[in-house]
Amino acid sequence: MFFPERAPDLVPATPPNKKRLAEWLPKAILASGNNRKLIEAMNMAADLRPHAVFLLWDGDMKYSDKVRLEVMTHLTRPNQWNFAIHTLGMGTTTSLDAEQNLTTIAQAHGGTFRRVDVPTVPAR
């Protein structure tokens, strides 16, 4: 949370922290095309021993079948983590493959998938 800064522990959902999240989220650095970063991110989240993780991602791994297999194998490995993973398909025109990736990850860890459409901003 709050990358590139690292939260030392779980962050309580207090009004100031919710405000901080709302300010940080639009500036979040995307790992554009580097799907292996998902493995690193989930391992970092697991180190915090959460009750649940909400994975915001477009689910797109169209660049390499090898990378897709590596990432999906890691993210769906049974009994790897003791927390639910809920996936949110954010701001996507998500393909069926991308939605399947997100659904599979959520189901493997007792979570749910939800598609979240982000309104487009009109050109100025």
GIRAWO-V849303 format. One record per helix or strand. SS is the DSSP state (H for helix, E for strand). FROM is the first residue (numbers start at 0). TO is the last residue. Records with the same first field share a line. If there is no record, write none. Layout:
BEGIN
SS->FROM-TO, FROM-TO
END
This chain:
BEGIN
H->14-24, 36-46, 64-75, 95-107
E->51-56, 83-89, 112-115
END
